[in-house]
Amino acid sequence: MFAAHTVILIILLYVMCLFGLAVWVERRTRLRSSSLMPGWVYALSLAVFFTSWTFYGSVGFAVQSGMLFLGIYVGALLSVIFWWVTLRRMVAVKEVFRITSIADFISTRYRRSQRIAALVTILALSGVAPYISLQLTAVVSSFSIITGSHESDAWDMTGLLVMLMMLAFTIMFGIRRLDPTERHSGMIAVLVAECVVKLVALGVVGVFIIGAVFGDFNELVFALSQDEQLSYLTEFQQPSHSVLMWTTLVILGFSAVQFLPRQFHVSVVESSDQRHIKTAMWMFPFYLILINLFVIPIAAAGLKLGLPMGSADFFVLKVPQYLGNDLMTLLAFIGGFAAATGMIIISTMTLATMTSNHLVLPLCGKVRFLEPLQGYLLQIRWVIAALILISSYILAMVLSNSYILAAMGLISFVAVLQLAPALLIGMFWRHGNSMGAMIGLFAGYMLWGWTLIIPSMIAEGWLPSSIMTHGPFGISWLRPEAFLGIGFLPPLIHSVFWSMLFNILFYLLGSWFYHPQKHERALTREFMAAMLSRGKVTGKARPTGLDAYIALEPKLTEAHDLLVRYLGADKTDGAIVRITDDLQVSGKPYLTIIELMEFHRMLEHVLAGSIGSASAHSAMEERINYNEREAADLKALYSHIVNELQGQMRVDQPAEDAGGGYMFLDQMQSQLDELETTISDQKKRIAELELRLESRYEEIFKHRMDAQKLKVENDNLRRRLVDVSDAPDAAVPDDEQGGR
């Protein structure tokens, strides 16, 4: 046993080392004037996927269900196989649209819908925030084990300390800047360090346990094959419904490794080079294999030593403690602490960003007396991060050792699974639209809550048990674990089946029957094109030689008034100076219409990096105006481009119909995209017709040659027949002449 103050001191020293590493890396990054991370750093940062649920919980899962614990990781490996198709496309879109989170990504695919972004954010908060509670519980429980203190005392001391340290660390290295698309080199360095720590800790402890309990690896294999008490650990078909359960866990692992908000942030938002994905495609599976290598040996050691199965989740700690090795016990604690805190830091940061961008900002825009808060977005994120961690801490303390908290890992994975149809189908099916995504997500979210959260609340005694037995208001077919009369499936499989069925069905039906507007169709085409690009956006503007008559100063004032609402005065001034320098209009009194369009495009690009693509687009529509001459010139410019693309073509819809301003740019781009698509299709059609015509020419030539050959053969045959008929009697044989 360790004294509580000794462990707390070790925790403080460990966190200070992480703090020092983060400061050193960020300083080194600034000196190098580059935020590009090496490929191996990117790959290791993805191992934040492996939390305390992996470090501690996999052993407990194996004790309960044998090799079934591998289901999640098999799904993760299958997902990695498709990364070059899926993840690479997400990274490309992120670079083009300056995506800040998974909610921003999904909303950008569906006309930058704030409603969809808000729904994704609420779903993430509902599913992931309690998962943070699970990590805090793991830290507190492991602290109470190695110190021998009561768990309630650990909550008052260690839990609060860890929560405050994680909050400080998240704010200092995750939410210190307003733009979440900027590289967080210090935070990523900390994630990599913690991924190395937990892997090394688990490996060293695993090797020690095998040697101390079994002697060597051969004895371990013999025990697993001969001891009836241990042999079930290596069975794949142990639990009932094993095929369905394996399938369900594989699906959950497949989606979690790509769609968990923390995974999306480290794999997409923090990505600096698409080529790093290739490195991650072999390093991540290698890491996955290594970190699961000692799960079965540790589980077998705990059972052989007679430790209670109820404490199997902490066999990693309890086995070396039982063997009296304090160093290994402390190393296991540090590994579990690293696994938990890495997840807490990155999840809190991503949830705070999503909540501020897609819940708080839209609310401030609609409620007049809240508008001044838009200028304090960074501080709002700090407050949200604090609220997330404090609420997670309180929830973990209240629900300590409860059913809900123990099951929260898989419950969170099912919540994240609801994002898969809107995201995956939307990436490959261009006919998916905002209506389908909205109703599909909502249906999946409702059924997830009804089939998993409600039964958990009933198990805690918060709701009457009659809902489970008779259904709400006596409606039996609405029973949470027997929805529509299907009551033979285990709760997890039951929830995944119904939530995904309705999610996908509503997505397809909504997309089939709803016809999106031109703006949404244009954005969909742009989104699809971005996925196939290298993801690089030209930072420099493209000035033209049109007449410069638009006064620059009023446009700068308008842009300043817009940006300062969200970015603050200093960052706004810097952004405007950078845009005008890139546009090459610094010091000019007037702009051309094309330069104005470029100015607004770059303005939205800057704003999107701080408040998300959807919020930035909405802000531009509300705050950016064009006068009559500017709108008329936009229309004339559009007509000129159309004439270049498709001959003389008249534009019937005036600019005023599109708002006479910023919205007209979207309409213009939409129609231009449609014309380019039509021309491209026509060129493909012409190429196909030319190929068919050439093939037809070849066939005709062949037929002519065959006909000519037949004609020659026919003429030869006729000549032979004429020669035979005109031949003299001398051609008759001699014996016949004699007979005459």
Helices and strands as residue ranges (DSSP letters): H 4-32, H 39-45, G 46-49, H 52-52, I 53-57, H 58-65, G 66-70, H 71-81, H 86-97, H 102-109, H 114-147, H 151-154, I 155-159, H 160-173, H 185-209, I 210-214, H 217-226, H 228-231, G 232-234, H 242-259, H 261-264, I 265-269, H 276-291, H 295-304, G 309-314, H 315-322, H 326-355, I 356-360, H 361-366, G 368-376, H 377-398, H 403-417, H 420-420, I 421-425, H 426-428, H 434-448, I 449-453, H 454-459, H 466-470, G 472-474, G 476-478, G 483-485, H 491-513, H 518-531, E 550-551, H 552-567, H 569-583, E 590-591, H 593-611, H 613-623, H 628-646, G 655-658, H 662-725, G 729-731, H 734-739
